Amino acid sequence: MVAMDNLQMTLQKTQFNLSAYLQEYQSLVEAALDQSICVVYPEKIYEAMRYSLLAGGKRLRPILCLATSEMAGGTVEMAMPTACALEMIHTMSLIHDDLPAMDNDDYRRGKLTNHKVYGEDIAILAGDGLLAYAFEFVAVNTQNVPAAQVLQVIAKLGRAVSAAGLVGGQVVDLESEGKADVSLETLNFIHNHKTAVLLESSVVCGGILAGMQESDLQRLSHFSQNIGLAFQIIDDILDITATQEQLGKTAGKDLQAQKVTYPSLWGIEESQNQAQQLITAAIAQLEPFGAKAIPLIAIAHYITSRTH
């Protein structure tokens, strides 16, 4: 606890400017994403892929990957292909999540969803295209990283998006809609697999690329699982308290779909307390990394203070 307090004091003393940091790294990610996909024949599919990939957003997953790589002694350059791949996978999940067969949403990041612009058929294929390309992009573009570590990253990303990860979480989420007796255990399973798993991959892959030892990777895994669950709790709260303009997507969708959420189980105040406890536990995992962990600590705090 003393070591964690020292980290918090270091964060305050350095007056770390998270807003400037996020803006700088977001710009780097946006430029890399823009260059990652060109429009060639058949133009429609590439345009659809770019439409959702370049629709904005916090770019939190790529930034976590880059920040962790730097903390572990790596570079932005060696981590950027994986950072882009993470955003491609995340974008695929959003395109498919918004489909009528899933959440049936019309807006995402303040814009019409992919299927509303290009049709359901092209939206499905755009998601498929982004998912496949993500793995190719890591394999082809990662430089100055041993092949074994690149392979480890590809395996980590594959598991994150598989039935053991994101897909499995989505299945249980769909099966739970409209049920009043969904347990906290089931809710945690859904969001550990739907939300936390990709955040965890973002952080851990940054460490893998930089050659971190297994014990440190385990710390990063615990850190990111905790911030991933806190992220979802805050998302559930914002679905109730924020407007459509703030969210960039339809507000109140969880209530409409009769989904069990953390606020429906705990109430808003207790949900906020639980999210804060998860962030505190997450930051404790970063003690051995000292001041190098300041960007990750600041991002963890941002997760519980965001308004959109």
C-alpha positions in Angstrom: 0.0 0.0 0.0 2.9 2.4 0.8 4.5 1.7 -2.6 1.2 2.4 -4.3 0.8 5.7 -2.4 4.3 6.6 -3.6 3.2 6.0 -7.2 0.2 8.2 -6.7 2.4 10.9 -5.2 4.8 10.6 -8.2 1.9 11.0 -10.6 0.9 14.2 -8.8 4.4 15.6 -8.6 5.2 15.0 -12.2 1.9 16.8 -13.2 1.6 14.3 -16.0 -0.6 15.8 -18.7 -2.9 12.9 -19.7 -4.9 15.0 -22.1 -1.8 16.0 -24.0 -0.5 12.4 -23.9 -3.7 10.9 -25.2 -4.0 13.6 -27.9 -0.4 12.9 -29.1 -0.7 9.1 -29.2 -4.2 9.3 -30.7 -2.8 11.3 -33.6 -0.1 8.7 -34.1 -2.6 5.9 -34.1 -5.0 7.8 -36.5 -2.2 8.4 -39.0 -1.1 4.7 -38.9 -4.7 3.5 -39.3 -5.3 5.8 -42.2 -2.2 4.4 -44.0 -3.1 0.8 -43.1 -5.9 0.3 -45.6 -6.0 1.7 -49.2 -9.2 1.7 -51.4 -8.7 -0.7 -54.3 -11.1 -2.9 -56.3 -13.7 -3.9 -55.1 -13.9 -0.4 -53.7 -17.1 -0.8 -51.7 -15.6 -3.3 -49.2 -12.5 -1.2 -48.5 -14.6 1.9 -48.2 -16.8 0.2 -45.7 -13.8 -1.1 -43.7 -12.3 2.4 -43.6 -15.6 4.0 -42.8 -15.8 2.3 -39.4 -12.1 2.0 -38.7 -11.6 5.8 -39.2 -14.8 6.9 -37.4 -13.0 8.2 -34.4 -13.2 7.0 -30.9 -10.8 7.1 -27.9 -8.3 4.7 -29.5 -7.8 3.4 -25.9 -6.7 -0.1 -26.9 -3.9 1.0 -29.3 -2.7 3.6 -26.8 -2.6 1.0 -24.0 -0.4 -1.2 -26.2 2.0 1.6 -27.1 2.2 2.9 -23.5 2.9 -0.6 -22.2 5.6 -1.3 -24.8 7.4 1.9 -23.9 7.1 1.2 -20.1 8.7 -2.2 -20.8 11.6 -0.7 -22.8 10.1 -1.1 -26.2 9.2 1.5 -28.8 6.1 2.9 -30.4 7.4 1.7 -33.8 7.7 -1.9 -32.8 4.2 -1.9 -31.2 2.3 0.2 -33.8 1.3 -2.7 -36.1 -0.2 -4.6 -33.1 -1.8 -1.4 -31.9 -3.5 -1.0 -35.3 -4.6 -4.6 -35.3 -6.2 -4.2 -31.9 -8.3 -1.3 -33.3 -9.2 -3.4 -36.4 -10.4 -6.2 -34.1 -12.3 -3.8 -31.9 -13.9 -2.1 -34.9 -15.0 -5.5 -36.3 -16.7 -6.2 -32.9 -18.5 -2.9 -33.0 -19.7 -3.4 -36.7 -21.1 -6.9 -35.8 -22.4 -5.8 -32.5 -24.5 -3.1 -34.1 -26.2 -5.5 -36.6 -29.9 -6.1 -36.4 -29.2 -9.7 -35.3 -27.2 -8.4 -32.3 -27.8 -5.0 -30.7 -29.6 -3.5 -33.7 -28.1 0.0 -33.3 -28.3 2.9 -35.8 -25.5 5.1 -34.4 -21.9 4.5 -33.4 -19.4 7.3 -32.5 -22.0 9.9 -33.6 -22.3 8.5 -37.1 -24.7 6.0 -38.8 -23.6 2.4 -38.1 -21.9 0.5 -40.9 -25.0 -1.5 -41.9 -27.1 1.6 -42.1 -24.7 3.0 -44.7 -23.6 -0.1 -46.6 -26.2 -2.7 -45.9 -26.1 -5.7 -43.6 -24.3 -7.9 -46.1 -21.4 -5.5 -46.7 -21.2 -4.7 -43.0 -20.7 -8.4 -42.1 -18.0 -8.7 -44.7 -16.3 -5.4 -43.6 -16.0 -6.9 -40.1 -14.7 -10.2 -41.5 -12.2 -8.2 -43.7 -10.9 -6.2 -40.7 -10.5 -9.3 -38.5 -8.5 -11.2 -41.1 -6.4 -8.2 -42.0 -5.5 -7.6 -38.4 -3.5 -10.8 -38.2 -1.8 -10.2 -41.6 -0.9 -6.6 -40.5 0.9 -7.8 -37.4 2.7 -10.6 -39.2 3.8 -8.4 -42.2 4.6 -5.1 -40.6 6.1 -5.8 -37.1 9.8 -4.8 -37.2 12.7 -5.4 -34.8 10.8 -8.0 -32.7 11.9 -11.6 -32.5 9.6 -13.9 -34.5 8.7 -16.0 -31.4 7.3 -12.8 -29.7 5.3 -11.8 -32.8 3.9 -15.3 -32.9 3.0 -15.0 -29.2 1.1 -11.8 -30.0 -0.8 -13.3 -32.9 -1.8 -16.3 -30.7 -2.9 -13.8 -27.9 -5.0 -11.8 -30.3 -6.6 -15.0 -31.8 -7.6 -16.3 -28.4 -9.0 -12.9 -27.4 -11.4 -12.8 -30.3 -12.3 -16.5 -30.3 -15.1 -18.5 -28.6 -12.8 -18.5 -25.5 -12.9 -14.7 -25.6 -15.0 -12.0 -27.3 -17.3 -14.4 -29.2 -18.0 -16.5 -26.1 -18.9 -13.4 -24.1 -21.2 -12.2 -26.9 -23.0 -15.6 -27.0 -23.7 -15.5 -23.2 -24.8 -11.9 -23.5 -27.3 -12.7 -26.2 -28.6 -15.7 -24.2 -29.0 -13.5 -21.1 -31.2 -10.8 -22.7 -34.6 -10.5 -21.2 -33.7 -12.7 -18.2 -34.3 -11.3 -14.8 -32.2 -13.9 -12.9 -28.8 -13.2 -14.5 -26.2 -13.7 -11.7 -23.2 -11.5 -10.9 -21.0 -14.4 -11.9 -22.7 -14.6 -15.4 -22.5 -10.8 -15.8 -18.7 -10.9 -14.9 -18.2 -13.7 -17.4 -19.9 -11.7 -20.2 -17.8 -8.6 -19.6 -14.5 -10.3 -18.8 -14.9 -11.9 -22.2 -16.6 -9.1 -24.2 -14.8 -6.1 -22.9 -11.9 -6.9 -20.6 -10.3 -9.5 -22.8 -9.3 -7.1 -25.6 -8.1 -4.5 -23.1 -6.0 -7.2 -21.5 -4.6 -8.2 -24.8 -3.8 -4.6 -25.6 -1.7 -4.2 -22.4 -0.1 -7.7 -22.4 0.8 -7.6 -26.1 2.7 -4.4 -25.5 4.7 -6.2 -22.9 5.3 -9.3 -25.1 6.6 -7.2 -27.9 9.1 -5.5 -25.6 10.3 -8.8 -24.2 8.9 -8.7 -20.7 9.4 -11.7 -18.5 6.4 -13.9 -17.6 6.0 -12.7 -14.0 5.7 -9.1 -15.2 3.2 -10.1 -18.0 1.1 -11.7 -15.2 1.0 -8.4 -13.4 0.0 -6.6 -16.6 -2.7 -9.2 -17.1 -4.2 -8.6 -13.6 -3.9 -4.8 -14.1 -5.8 -4.9 -17.4 -8.5 -7.3 -16.4 -9.3 -5.0 -13.5 -9.4 -1.9 -15.7 -11.4 -3.8 -18.3 -14.2 -4.6 -15.8 -14.1 -1.1 -14.4 -14.5 0.2 -18.0 -17.6 -1.8 -18.5 -19.1 -0.8 -15.1 -18.7 2.9 -16.1 -20.2 2.1 -19.6 -23.2 0.6 -17.9 -23.6 3.7 -15.7 -23.2 6.1 -18.7 -25.9 4.2 -20.6 -28.2 5.4 -17.9 -26.9 8.9 -17.1 -25.4 10.2 -20.4 -27.2 11.6 -23.5 -27.0 10.2 -27.0 -24.8 13.2 -27.9 -22.3 12.4 -25.1 -22.2 8.7 -25.9 -22.2 9.0 -29.7 -24.6 6.1 -29.8 -28.2 5.4 -28.7 -28.6 5.9 -24.9 -30.7 3.6 -22.7 -30.1 0.6 -25.0 -29.5 -1.7 -22.0 -32.8 -0.9 -20.4 -34.6 -1.3 -23.8 -33.1 -4.7 -24.3 -33.9 -5.7 -20.8 -30.2 -6.4 -20.1 -28.9 -7.0 -16.5 -26.2 -4.5 -15.9 -24.0 -3.6 -12.9 -26.3 -0.6 -11.9 -29.3 -2.9 -12.1 -27.7 -5.2 -9.6 -25.9 -2.7 -7.4 -27.3 0.7 -8.1 -25.3 3.6 -9.5 -23.4 4.6 -6.4 -22.3 1.1 -5.5 -21.3 0.5 -9.1 -19.1 3.6 -9.0 -17.5 2.3 -5.7 -16.9 -1.1 -7.3 -15.3 0.5 -10.3 -13.0 2.6 -8.1 -12.0 -0.5 -6.1 -11.0 -2.3 -9.3 -8.9 0.7 -10.4 -7.1 0.7 -7.0 -6.4 -3.0 -7.3 -5.2 -2.5 -10.9 -2.8 0.2 -10.0 -1.3 -1.9 -7.2 -0.1 -4.4 -9.8 2.1 -1.6 -11.3 4.2 -1.0 -8.2 7.4 -2.7 -9.5 7.5 -0.5 -12.6 7.8 2.7 -10.6 7.6 6.0 -12.5 7.6 4.3 -15.9 4.0 3.2 -15.1 2.7 6.8 -14.8 0.9 6.8 -18.2 -0.9 3.5 -17.4 -1.9 4.8 -14.0 -3.3 8.0 -15.4 -5.2 6.0 -18.1 -6.6 3.8 -15.3 -7.9 6.8 -13.4 -9.4 8.2 -16.6 -11.5 5.1 -17.1 -13.5 5.9 -14.0 -13.7 9.6 -14.5 -14.8 9.7 -18.2 -18.2 11.1 -19.3 -18.5 9.3 -22.7 
